[in-house]
Amino acid sequence: MPAPVPDLPPDPVCAPPLDMARIRAISIDLDDTLWPIRPTIARAEAALLDWLGQHAPATAAALADGQALRALGRQVLALRPGLQADLSGLRREAIRLALTQAGESPALAEPAFDRFLAERQRVVLFGDAHDALAFLSARYPVVALSNGNADVQRIGIGHYFRASISASVCGVAKPDARIFHAAAQALRLPPQALLHVGDDATMDALGAIDAGMQAVWLNAAGHPWPHDRPPQATVGSLTALCRLLA
């Protein structure tokens, strides 16, 4: 009886080469690409609870469990699926629902959300983010492209960008090709002329590829690529991205 054939590792996924000559502009994700999002949202939610504690204590008590507001968000989304691409609208309506259920004024949803959003803009950028943005913006027009509700002007990095495209304004979220095409249209360029950079393998890298762009996956954690079609390049940091494009 022949010896069993050992399991062999799968063939490595071969990435198409990065075509530097095609790159006329850069689009770049924000959350978890330029700063870590989890601590940012944690601080913003703590600020929201503090505000509610002063102005709507029953609602604050109901939302003391960190999962409660997310559960309300899922309820709102089931009733209003059009908010899928509007994280600000979704969170505002979840706060409104929480206030209503607690018997407090739903009109407080607007100032409560404003407090959340103000703190949400207080991001702590990765250590190499400013240098990377300076490098990129000196060489290419750069567009911010995000599903979230960060405001590059309020954060203080707006001078690096020619435009900022958000899912809430565009009406669709990554990986939908239309939001990538909106970034290209903002610069009056074809999608093929843009290189997109982002941390999410599906929403950023694969979405950009499907939209006709080249993509660089910012994979700081060293995860394996999860799809059949790979990006043109994978880097572990923004500094490595700049070296790649230098």
Disulfide bonds with the S-S distance in Angstrom:
none
